Amino acid sequence: MKKQKMSKFWNMGTTIVLCAAVGIVLGALLQNVVMWLCIGAGIGVVLGAIRQIAN
């Protein structure tokens, strides 16, 4: 198994957290926090994975 730098995991985590935060804000505005939190976290995972592959 290849060792990976901690910064790669930090970047993916940051992406997930930021997208989840946007989801929470959208959920608060649209009166459905849980659904938008899940959508935001899911988008964060996908974007984080794409970002890791691109690097």
Secondary structure, DSSP 8 states (H G I E B T S, - for coil): -----HHHHHHHHHHHHHHHHHHHHHHHHHT-HHHHHHHHHHHHHHHHHHHHHH-
